[in-house]
Amino acid sequence: MLNSIKISLKDTLIYGLGNIAVKIVGLILIPLFTNPKYFSIDEFGVMGVLEISALVLTAFLASALPQSLTRWFWDKEHTSNQRGIFFMTLMVQLVISIIFCIVLIPLSGTISDLIFSKPVPANLITLVILASAIQAVNNIINTLMRLQSRSLLYTIANLFKLISVLLMTLWFILSRKMGLEGIYLAQAIGNSLFVLALLGYTVKNSRVYFDRSVLMSMNAYGFPLLMANISAALLAVIDRFTLNSLALLKSVALYTLAFKITSVLKLVIGDSIKLAIGPMMFKWMDKPDNKRFYSKVLLYSSYVMMFAIVGISMFSYEIIKVIASSKQYWEAVTIIPILSLSVFFANMKDITVYGLHIVKKTRIIGLIIILTTLLSLGLNILFIPMWDITGAALATLIAQIVYWLACYYFSQKAFFVPYETRKIAILFIVGAGLSFLSLKLNGMNLLPRLTLKTIGLISFPFILYFAGFYEKIEIESIKGFIKKWSNLSKLKDNLKSLKNVREEV
């Protein structure tokens, strides 16, 4: 198990570097997007609605094929035909993407009228559809790289796309004055370049194959997940859709900025962990010590996530003042601790739900997400008229808590894992207390404010120690880790030790 944890850590670090780059680029663009010279606050709100629309559309397009590919790739009956399974999945996704484009692009104007109360060019909707269709194909190729533990290739390929999109976005906006259309044209081109750059890798890992019975089995497995993916996408964006309907575009803009900042947690921490351990969770499903492995994955990922949540919440006021080009956006800081804590429960859900995947009870997952999405919609409709963006953030937090609790309950019934819930409760109480404390410090002068916030962040692991969070073996491991990596003269050897880690199968 230790070897697998080391492999997961290594891959998480590599994926994390790529995801950090994604957020750095995102932060680079925020001053441009919030600059009144290029975009009004209403246009930034439109951008937020388009982003979430693309997320929902991609969930439709994907048809749960990445999850089905992951499950069948490691199925013992198909391990000798992994290239064929990949080829069939990729071709099905390509056909679905083409059909969606043929059907939806002629309806771009109608879709624009349905979503926005103000006129938005149909060409903009067309570009969002194209970018989403190609992204769905990208997701299949990304899934293969994850399944093969090609974390370095994955990171390099996605960095290539990221830099391409960044440069084209800057050119289209600054030189061509294309506004919002330039953003989504750059995304469509960047997604296409990604497919072309990995064409050789894709062909090398493909074998012409089609088996109707296998495809039907994958569809039977994937259909409940399709509904789950769509509902999950709606759950992630329903707050901004509801704000768009019940409040001003300015509220959507403020919420979007806060969401972009807290999404650093999901992308850099949560998604990096999920990318690294996802295939590992299925590899371990038949091993004797698998449940202890799953338990430690949840605990350690929750620890890292909560430490990051405290950091983001503590310094969110300073971050917004640096990256936002207009003071109109500063009030977004008030909802960052709430949105950050919702990411904590979303991360736990992503881990605990693997129990239902392992026993192939995906219908339960779909039902949970649909009910949670309806709950989120109801809470948003109830809270937003009363508390505006704070109401939307509270609705998101409550929905994510319920989502995790439901996944935890049904996963434990189907595939019991002895999770360390007492420690997770301690993590949440300490982290939430420090996160909300940061809001009380924002009225202070800069130097004492930064000093107290830094002390608050550093105190997090020590408060956990006095709360009885750590086991003796964990304390010894932490001491060994610090001793090993603090010796800079052996940094090269330590990095090689990560590279040479191999799992014993």
Contacts in CASP RR format, 6 or more apart in sequence:
PFRMAT RR
TARGET T0000
AUTHOR 0000-0000-0000
METHOD contacts of the structure
MODEL  1
MLNSIKISLKDTLIYGLGNIAVKIVGLILIPLFTNPKYFSIDEFGVMGVL
EISALVLTAFLASALPQSLTRWFWDKEHTSNQRGIFFMTLMVQLVISIIF
CIVLIPLSGTISDLIFSKPVPANLITLVILASAIQAVNNIINTLMRLQSR
SLLYTIANLFKLISVLLMTLWFILSRKMGLEGIYLAQAIGNSLFVLALLG
YTVKNSRVYFDRSVLMSMNAYGFPLLMANISAALLAVIDRFTLNSLALLK
SVALYTLAFKITSVLKLVIGDSIKLAIGPMMFKWMDKPDNKRFYSKVLLY
SSYVMMFAIVGISMFSYEIIKVIASSKQYWEAVTIIPILSLSVFFANMKD
ITVYGLHIVKKTRIIGLIIILTTLLSLGLNILFIPMWDITGAALATLIAQ
IVYWLACYYFSQKAFFVPYETRKIAILFIVGAGLSFLSLKLNGMNLLPRL
TLKTIGLISFPFILYFAGFYEKIEIESIKGFIKKWSNLSKLKDNLKSLKN
VREEV
1 289 0 8 1.000
1 292 0 8 1.000
1 293 0 8 1.000
1 296 0 8 1.000
3 501 0 8 1.000
3 502 0 8 1.000
3 503 0 8 1.000
3 504 0 8 1.000
4 280 0 8 1.000
4 283 0 8 1.000
4 284 0 8 1.000
4 293 0 8 1.000
4 503 0 8 1.000
5 293 0 8 1.000
5 296 0 8 1.000
5 297 0 8 1.000
6 498 0 8 1.000
6 501 0 8 1.000
7 149 0 8 1.000
7 280 0 8 1.000
7 501 0 8 1.000
7 502 0 8 1.000
7 503 0 8 1.000
8 273 0 8 1.000
8 276 0 8 1.000
8 277 0 8 1.000
8 280 0 8 1.000
8 297 0 8 1.000
9 276 0 8 1.000
9 498 0 8 1.000
10 151 0 8 1.000
10 276 0 8 1.000
10 498 0 8 1.000
10 499 0 8 1.000
10 501 0 8 1.000
11 149 0 8 1.000
11 151 0 8 1.000
11 275 0 8 1.000
11 276 0 8 1.000
11 277 0 8 1.000
12 272 0 8 1.000
12 273 0 8 1.000
12 275 0 8 1.000
12 276 0 8 1.000
12 277 0 8 1.000
13 272 0 8 1.000
13 498 0 8 1.000
14 151 0 8 1.000
14 152 0 8 1.000
14 154 0 8 1.000
14 155 0 8 1.000
14 276 0 8 1.000
15 151 0 8 1.000
15 154 0 8 1.000
15 155 0 8 1.000
15 271 0 8 1.000
15 272 0 8 1.000
15 275 0 8 1.000
15 276 0 8 1.000
16 155 0 8 1.000
16 268 0 8 1.000
16 272 0 8 1.000
17 155 0 8 1.000
18 155 0 8 1.000
18 158 0 8 1.000
18 159 0 8 1.000
19 267 0 8 1.000
19 268 0 8 1.000
19 271 0 8 1.000
19 272 0 8 1.000
20 268 0 8 1.000
21 159 0 8 1.000
21 162 0 8 1.000
22 158 0 8 1.000
22 162 0 8 1.000
22 267 0 8 1.000
23 263 0 8 1.000
23 264 0 8 1.000
23 267 0 8 1.000
23 268 0 8 1.000
25 162 0 8 1.000
25 163 0 8 1.000
25 165 0 8 1.000
25 166 0 8 1.000
26 260 0 8 1.000
27 323 0 8 1.000
28 166 0 8 1.000
29 166 0 8 1.000
29 169 0 8 1.000
30 257 0 8 1.000
30 260 0 8 1.000
30 323 0 8 1.000
30 324 0 8 1.000
31 323 0 8 1.000
31 324 0 8 1.000
31 325 0 8 1.000
32 38 0 8 1.000
32 39 0 8 1.000
32 170 0 8 1.000
32 173 0 8 1.000
32 325 0 8 1.000
33 39 0 8 1.000
33 44 0 8 1.000
33 47 0 8 1.000
34 41 0 8 1.000
34 44 0 8 1.000
34 257 0 8 1.000
34 323 0 8 1.000
34 324 0 8 1.000
34 325 0 8 1.000
34 326 0 8 1.000
34 329 0 8 1.000
35 325 0 8 1.000
35 326 0 8 1.000
36 325 0 8 1.000
36 326 0 8 1.000
38 173 0 8 1.000
38 179 0 8 1.000
39 47 0 8 1.000
39 179 0 8 1.000
39 180 0 8 1.000
41 249 0 8 1.000
41 250 0 8 1.000
41 253 0 8 1.000
41 326 0 8 1.000
41 328 0 8 1.000
41 329 0 8 1.000
42 118 0 8 1.000
42 249 0 8 1.000
42 250 0 8 1.000
42 253 0 8 1.000
43 179 0 8 1.000
43 180 0 8 1.000
44 253 0 8 1.000
44 256 0 8 1.000
44 257 0 8 1.000
45 244 0 8 1.000
45 249 0 8 1.000
45 250 0 8 1.000
45 252 0 8 1.000
45 253 0 8 1.000
45 256 0 8 1.000
46 116 0 8 1.000
46 118 0 8 1.000
46 120 0 8 1.000
46 180 0 8 1.000
46 249 0 8 1.000
47 180 0 8 1.000
47 183 0 8 1.000
47 256 0 8 1.000
48 240 0 8 1.000
48 252 0 8 1.000
48 253 0 8 1.000
48 256 0 8 1.000
49 115 0 8 1.000
49 116 0 8 1.000
49 240 0 8 1.000
49 241 0 8 1.000
49 244 0 8 1.000
49 252 0 8 1.000
50 124 0 8 1.000
50 128 0 8 1.000
50 180 0 8 1.000
50 184 0 8 1.000
51 256 0 8 1.000
52 236 0 8 1.000
52 237 0 8 1.000
52 240 0 8 1.000
52 241 0 8 1.000
53 115 0 8 1.000
53 128 0 8 1.000
53 237 0 8 1.000
54 128 0 8 1.000
54 131 0 8 1.000
54 132 0 8 1.000
54 135 0 8 1.000
55 233 0 8 1.000
55 236 0 8 1.000
55 237 0 8 1.000
56 230 0 8 1.000
56 233 0 8 1.000
56 234 0 8 1.000
56 237 0 8 1.000
57 100 0 8 1.000
57 128 0 8 1.000
57 129 0 8 1.000
57 132 0 8 1.000
58 132 0 8 1.000
58 135 0 8 1.000
58 136 0 8 1.000
58 139 0 8 1.000
58 233 0 8 1.000
59 229 0 8 1.000
59 230 0 8 1.000
59 232 0 8 1.000
59 233 0 8 1.000
60 100 0 8 1.000
60 230 0 8 1.000
61 93 0 8 1.000
61 96 0 8 1.000
61 97 0 8 1.000
61 100 0 8 1.000
61 132 0 8 1.000
61 133 0 8 1.000
61 135 0 8 1.000
61 136 0 8 1.000
62 93 0 8 1.000
62 136 0 8 1.000
62 139 0 8 1.000
62 226 0 8 1.000
62 229 0 8 1.000
63 92 0 8 1.000
63 93 0 8 1.000
63 96 0 8 1.000
63 222 0 8 1.000
63 226 0 8 1.000
64 221 0 8 1.000
64 222 0 8 1.000
64 223 0 8 1.000
64 224 0 8 1.000
64 225 0 8 1.000
64 226 0 8 1.000
64 228 0 8 1.000
64 229 0 8 1.000
65 89 0 8 1.000
65 92 0 8 1.000
65 93 0 8 1.000
65 139 0 8 1.000
65 140 0 8 1.000
65 218 0 8 1.000
65 222 0 8 1.000
66 139 0 8 1.000
66 140 0 8 1.000
66 142 0 8 1.000
66 143 0 8 1.000
67 221 0 8 1.000
67 222 0 8 1.000
67 225 0 8 1.000
67 229 0 8 1.000
67 357 0 8 1.000
68 89 0 8 1.000
68 218 0 8 1.000
68 219 0 8 1.000
68 221 0 8 1.000
68 222 0 8 1.000
68 225 0 8 1.000
69 85 0 8 1.000
69 86 0 8 1.000
69 89 0 8 1.000
69 140 0 8 1.000
69 143 0 8 1.000
69 144 0 8 1.000
69 147 0 8 1.000
69 218 0 8 1.000
70 143 0 8 1.000
70 146 0 8 1.000
70 147 0 8 1.000
70 278 0 8 1.000
70 279 0 8 1.000
70 282 0 8 1.000
71 218 0 8 1.000
71 221 0 8 1.000
71 282 0 8 1.000
71 357 0 8 1.000
71 360 0 8 1.000
72 78 0 8 1.000
72 85 0 8 1.000
72 214 0 8 1.000
72 217 0 8 1.000
72 218 0 8 1.000
73 79 0 8 1.000
73 82 0 8 1.000
73 85 0 8 1.000
73 86 0 8 1.000
73 147 0 8 1.000
74 147 0 8 1.000
74 279 0 8 1.000
74 282 0 8 1.000
74 283 0 8 1.000
78 85 0 8 1.000
78 214 0 8 1.000
81 207 0 8 1.000
81 209 0 8 1.000
82 147 0 8 1.000
83 205 0 8 1.000
83 206 0 8 1.000
83 207 0 8 1.000
83 209 0 8 1.000
84 206 0 8 1.000
84 207 0 8 1.000
84 208 0 8 1.000
84 209 0 8 1.000
85 209 0 8 1.000
85 214 0 8 1.000
86 140 0 8 1.000
86 144 0 8 1.000
86 205 0 8 1.000
86 206 0 8 1.000
87 206 0 8 1.000
87 207 0 8 1.000
87 208 0 8 1.000
87 209 0 8 1.000
88 209 0 8 1.000
88 210 0 8 1.000
88 211 0 8 1.000
88 214 0 8 1.000
88 215 0 8 1.000
89 140 0 8 1.000
89 218 0 8 1.000
90 137 0 8 1.000
90 140 0 8 1.000
90 141 0 8 1.000
90 202 0 8 1.000
90 206 0 8 1.000
91 210 0 8 1.000
92 215 0 8 1.000
93 136 0 8 1.000
93 137 0 8 1.000
93 139 0 8 1.000
93 140 0 8 1.000
94 137 0 8 1.000
96 136 0 8 1.000
97 133 0 8 1.000
97 134 0 8 1.000
97 136 0 8 1.000
97 137 0 8 1.000
98 133 0 8 1.000
100 129 0 8 1.000
100 133 0 8 1.000
101 129 0 8 1.000
101 130 0 8 1.000
101 133 0 8 1.000
104 111 0 8 1.000
104 129 0 8 1.000
105 126 0 8 1.000
105 129 0 8 1.000
105 130 0 8 1.000
108 122 0 8 1.000
108 123 0 8 1.000
108 125 0 8 1.000
108 126 0 8 1.000
108 129 0 8 1.000
109 122 0 8 1.000
109 125 0 8 1.000
111 125 0 8 1.000
112 119 0 8 1.000
112 120 0 8 1.000
112 121 0 8 1.000
112 122 0 8 1.000
112 124 0 8 1.000
112 125 0 8 1.000
115 244 0 8 1.000
116 244 0 8 1.000
118 249 0 8 1.000
121 181 0 8 1.000
123 181 0 8 1.000
124 180 0 8 1.000
124 181 0 8 1.000
124 184 0 8 1.000
127 181 0 8 1.000
127 182 0 8 1.000
127 184 0 8 1.000
127 185 0 8 1.000
127 187 0 8 1.000
127 188 0 8 1.000
128 184 0 8 1.000
130 188 0 8 1.000
131 184 0 8 1.000
131 187 0 8 1.000
131 188 0 8 1.000
131 191 0 8 1.000
134 188 0 8 1.000
134 191 0 8 1.000
134 192 0 8 1.000
134 195 0 8 1.000
135 187 0 8 1.000
135 191 0 8 1.000
137 191 0 8 1.000
137 195 0 8 1.000
138 161 0 8 1.000
138 191 0 8 1.000
138 194 0 8 1.000
138 195 0 8 1.000
141 194 0 8 1.000
141 195 0 8 1.000
141 198 0 8 1.000
141 201 0 8 1.000
141 202 0 8 1.000
142 154 0 8 1.000
142 158 0 8 1.000
144 202 0 8 1.000
144 205 0 8 1.000
145 151 0 8 1.000
145 153 0 8 1.000
145 154 0 8 1.000
145 157 0 8 1.000
145 201 0 8 1.000
146 154 0 8 1.000
146 275 0 8 1.000
146 278 0 8 1.000
146 279 0 8 1.000
147 279 0 8 1.000
148 205 0 8 1.000
149 279 0 8 1.000
151 275 0 8 1.000
151 276 0 8 1.000
153 201 0 8 1.000
154 275 0 8 1.000
157 194 0 8 1.000
157 197 0 8 1.000
157 198 0 8 1.000
158 194 0 8 1.000
160 193 0 8 1.000
160 194 0 8 1.000
160 197 0 8 1.000
161 190 0 8 1.000
161 191 0 8 1.000
161 193 0 8 1.000
161 194 0 8 1.000
161 197 0 8 1.000
164 186 0 8 1.000
164 189 0 8 1.000
164 190 0 8 1.000
164 193 0 8 1.000
165 186 0 8 1.000
165 187 0 8 1.000
165 189 0 8 1.000
165 190 0 8 1.000
166 186 0 8 1.000
168 182 0 8 1.000
168 185 0 8 1.000
168 186 0 8 1.000
168 189 0 8 1.000
168 190 0 8 1.000
169 182 0 8 1.000
169 183 0 8 1.000
169 186 0 8 1.000
172 178 0 8 1.000
172 179 0 8 1.000
172 181 0 8 1.000
172 182 0 8 1.000
172 183 0 8 1.000
172 185 0 8 1.000
172 186 0 8 1.000
173 179 0 8 1.000
173 182 0 8 1.000
173 183 0 8 1.000
176 182 0 8 1.000
178 185 0 8 1.000
195 202 0 8 1.000
221 360 0 8 1.000
221 362 0 8 1.000
222 362 0 8 1.000
224 362 0 8 1.000
224 363 0 8 1.000
224 365 0 8 1.000
224 366 0 8 1.000
225 362 0 8 1.000
225 365 0 8 1.000
225 366 0 8 1.000
227 366 0 8 1.000
227 369 0 8 1.000
227 370 0 8 1.000
228 362 0 8 1.000
228 365 0 8 1.000
228 366 0 8 1.000
228 368 0 8 1.000
228 369 0 8 1.000
228 370 0 8 1.000
231 366 0 8 1.000
231 369 0 8 1.000
231 370 0 8 1.000
231 372 0 8 1.000
231 373 0 8 1.000
232 369 0 8 1.000
232 373 0 8 1.000
234 373 0 8 1.000
235 369 0 8 1.000
235 372 0 8 1.000
235 373 0 8 1.000
235 376 0 8 1.000
235 399 0 8 1.000
235 403 0 8 1.000
238 373 0 8 1.000
238 376 0 8 1.000
238 377 0 8 1.000
238 380 0 8 1.000
239 255 0 8 1.000
239 376 0 8 1.000
239 380 0 8 1.000
239 392 0 8 1.000
239 393 0 8 1.000
239 395 0 8 1.000
239 396 0 8 1.000
240 252 0 8 1.000
240 255 0 8 1.000
240 256 0 8 1.000
240 259 0 8 1.000
240 392 0 8 1.000
242 377 0 8 1.000
242 380 0 8 1.000
242 381 0 8 1.000
242 384 0 8 1.000
242 392 0 8 1.000
243 251 0 8 1.000
243 252 0 8 1.000
243 255 0 8 1.000
243 380 0 8 1.000
243 384 0 8 1.000
243 389 0 8 1.000
243 392 0 8 1.000
244 252 0 8 1.000
246 380 0 8 1.000
246 381 0 8 1.000
246 384 0 8 1.000
246 385 0 8 1.000
247 384 0 8 1.000
247 388 0 8 1.000
247 389 0 8 1.000
250 328 0 8 1.000
251 388 0 8 1.000
251 389 0 8 1.000
253 329 0 8 1.000
254 329 0 8 1.000
254 331 0 8 1.000
254 332 0 8 1.000
254 389 0 8 1.000
255 332 0 8 1.000
255 335 0 8 1.000
255 389 0 8 1.000
255 392 0 8 1.000
255 393 0 8 1.000
257 320 0 8 1.000
257 324 0 8 1.000
257 329 0 8 1.000
257 332 0 8 1.000
258 332 0 8 1.000
258 333 0 8 1.000
258 335 0 8 1.000
258 336 0 8 1.000
258 339 0 8 1.000
258 389 0 8 1.000
258 393 0 8 1.000
259 339 0 8 1.000
261 312 0 8 1.000
261 316 0 8 1.000
261 319 0 8 1.000
261 320 0 8 1.000
261 332 0 8 1.000
261 336 0 8 1.000
262 312 0 8 1.000
262 336 0 8 1.000
262 339 0 8 1.000
262 340 0 8 1.000
262 342 0 8 1.000
262 343 0 8 1.000
263 343 0 8 1.000
264 308 0 8 1.000
264 312 0 8 1.000
265 305 0 8 1.000
265 308 0 8 1.000
265 309 0 8 1.000
265 312 0 8 1.000
265 340 0 8 1.000
265 343 0 8 1.000
266 343 0 8 1.000
266 346 0 8 1.000
266 347 0 8 1.000
268 308 0 8 1.000
269 301 0 8 1.000
269 304 0 8 1.000
269 305 0 8 1.000
269 308 0 8 1.000
269 347 0 8 1.000
270 301 0 8 1.000
270 305 0 8 1.000
270 343 0 8 1.000
270 347 0 8 1.000
270 350 0 8 1.000
273 297 0 8 1.000
273 301 0 8 1.000
273 304 0 8 1.000
273 347 0 8 1.000
274 350 0 8 1.000
277 297 0 8 1.000
277 301 0 8 1.000
277 351 0 8 1.000
278 354 0 8 1.000
281 294 0 8 1.000
281 297 0 8 1.000
281 354 0 8 1.000
281 357 0 8 1.000
281 358 0 8 1.000
282 357 0 8 1.000
282 358 0 8 1.000
283 503 0 8 1.000
283 505 0 8 1.000
284 290 0 8 1.000
284 293 0 8 1.000
284 294 0 8 1.000
285 358 0 8 1.000
287 293 0 8 1.000
291 416 0 8 1.000
291 417 0 8 1.000
291 418 0 8 1.000
292 418 0 8 1.000
294 351 0 8 1.000
294 354 0 8 1.000
294 355 0 8 1.000
294 417 0 8 1.000
294 419 0 8 1.000
295 417 0 8 1.000
295 418 0 8 1.000
295 419 0 8 1.000
295 420 0 8 1.000
297 351 0 8 1.000
298 348 0 8 1.000
298 351 0 8 1.000
298 352 0 8 1.000
298 417 0 8 1.000
298 419 0 8 1.000
298 420 0 8 1.000
298 424 0 8 1.000
299 419 0 8 1.000
299 420 0 8 1.000
299 423 0 8 1.000
299 424 0 8 1.000
301 347 0 8 1.000
301 351 0 8 1.000
302 344 0 8 1.000
302 347 0 8 1.000
302 348 0 8 1.000
302 424 0 8 1.000
302 427 0 8 1.000
303 427 0 8 1.000
305 343 0 8 1.000
305 344 0 8 1.000
305 347 0 8 1.000
306 344 0 8 1.000
306 427 0 8 1.000
306 428 0 8 1.000
306 430 0 8 1.000
306 431 0 8 1.000
306 460 0 8 1.000
307 460 0 8 1.000
307 461 0 8 1.000
309 340 0 8 1.000
309 341 0 8 1.000
309 343 0 8 1.000
309 344 0 8 1.000
309 431 0 8 1.000
309 435 0 8 1.000
310 431 0 8 1.000
310 434 0 8 1.000
310 435 0 8 1.000
310 456 0 8 1.000
310 457 0 8 1.000
310 460 0 8 1.000
311 457 0 8 1.000
312 319 0 8 1.000
312 336 0 8 1.000
312 340 0 8 1.000
313 336 0 8 1.000
313 337 0 8 1.000
313 340 0 8 1.000
313 434 0 8 1.000
313 435 0 8 1.000
313 436 0 8 1.000
313 438 0 8 1.000
314 434 0 8 1.000
314 435 0 8 1.000
314 438 0 8 1.000
314 453 0 8 1.000
314 456 0 8 1.000
314 457 0 8 1.000
315 438 0 8 1.000
315 453 0 8 1.000
316 333 0 8 1.000
316 336 0 8 1.000
316 337 0 8 1.000
316 438 0 8 1.000
317 330 0 8 1.000
317 333 0 8 1.000
317 438 0 8 1.000
317 442 0 8 1.000
318 450 0 8 1.000
320 329 0 8 1.000
320 330 0 8 1.000
320 332 0 8 1.000
320 333 0 8 1.000
321 330 0 8 1.000
324 330 0 8 1.000
324 332 0 8 1.000
332 389 0 8 1.000
333 439 0 8 1.000
333 442 0 8 1.000
334 389 0 8 1.000
334 390 0 8 1.000
334 439 0 8 1.000
335 389 0 8 1.000
335 390 0 8 1.000
335 392 0 8 1.000
335 393 0 8 1.000
337 432 0 8 1.000
337 435 0 8 1.000
337 436 0 8 1.000
337 438 0 8 1.000
337 439 0 8 1.000
338 390 0 8 1.000
338 393 0 8 1.000
338 394 0 8 1.000
338 396 0 8 1.000
338 397 0 8 1.000
339 393 0 8 1.000
339 396 0 8 1.000
339 397 0 8 1.000
340 435 0 8 1.000
341 397 0 8 1.000
341 428 0 8 1.000
341 432 0 8 1.000
341 435 0 8 1.000
342 393 0 8 1.000
342 396 0 8 1.000
342 397 0 8 1.000
342 399 0 8 1.000
342 400 0 8 1.000
342 401 0 8 1.000
343 400 0 8 1.000
344 428 0 8 1.000
345 397 0 8 1.000
345 400 0 8 1.000
345 401 0 8 1.000
345 403 0 8 1.000
345 404 0 8 1.000
346 400 0 8 1.000
346 403 0 8 1.000
346 404 0 8 1.000
348 404 0 8 1.000
348 408 0 8 1.000
348 424 0 8 1.000
349 400 0 8 1.000
349 403 0 8 1.000
349 404 0 8 1.000
349 407 0 8 1.000
349 408 0 8 1.000
352 404 0 8 1.000
352 407 0 8 1.000
352 408 0 8 1.000
352 411 0 8 1.000
352 412 0 8 1.000
352 417 0 8 1.000
352 419 0 8 1.000
353 365 0 8 1.000
353 407 0 8 1.000
353 411 0 8 1.000
354 411 0 8 1.000
355 411 0 8 1.000
355 414 0 8 1.000
355 415 0 8 1.000
355 417 0 8 1.000
356 362 0 8 1.000
356 364 0 8 1.000
356 365 0 8 1.000
356 407 0 8 1.000
356 410 0 8 1.000
356 411 0 8 1.000
356 414 0 8 1.000
356 415 0 8 1.000
357 365 0 8 1.000
358 415 0 8 1.000
359 414 0 8 1.000
359 415 0 8 1.000
361 410 0 8 1.000
361 414 0 8 1.000
364 410 0 8 1.000
364 414 0 8 1.000
365 407 0 8 1.000
368 403 0 8 1.000
368 406 0 8 1.000
368 407 0 8 1.000
368 410 0 8 1.000
369 403 0 8 1.000
371 406 0 8 1.000
372 399 0 8 1.000
372 402 0 8 1.000
372 403 0 8 1.000
372 406 0 8 1.000
373 399 0 8 1.000
375 398 0 8 1.000
375 399 0 8 1.000
375 402 0 8 1.000
376 395 0 8 1.000
376 396 0 8 1.000
376 399 0 8 1.000
378 395 0 8 1.000
379 394 0 8 1.000
379 395 0 8 1.000
379 398 0 8 1.000
379 399 0 8 1.000
380 391 0 8 1.000
380 392 0 8 1.000
380 395 0 8 1.000
382 395 0 8 1.000
383 390 0 8 1.000
383 391 0 8 1.000
383 392 0 8 1.000
383 394 0 8 1.000
383 395 0 8 1.000
384 391 0 8 1.000
384 392 0 8 1.000
384 395 0 8 1.000
387 394 0 8 1.000
408 419 0 8 1.000
411 417 0 8 1.000
423 469 0 8 1.000
426 464 0 8 1.000
426 467 0 8 1.000
426 468 0 8 1.000
426 469 0 8 1.000
427 464 0 8 1.000
427 469 0 8 1.000
430 460 0 8 1.000
430 463 0 8 1.000
430 464 0 8 1.000
430 467 0 8 1.000
431 460 0 8 1.000
434 456 0 8 1.000
434 457 0 8 1.000
434 459 0 8 1.000
434 460 0 8 1.000
434 463 0 8 1.000
437 456 0 8 1.000
438 453 0 8 1.000
441 449 0 8 1.000
441 452 0 8 1.000
441 453 0 8 1.000
442 449 0 8 1.000
443 449 0 8 1.000
444 452 0 8 1.000
464 470 0 8 1.000
470 478 0 8 1.000
484 490 0 8 1.000
484 494 0 8 1.000
485 491 0 8 1.000
485 494 0 8 1.000
487 494 0 8 1.000
END
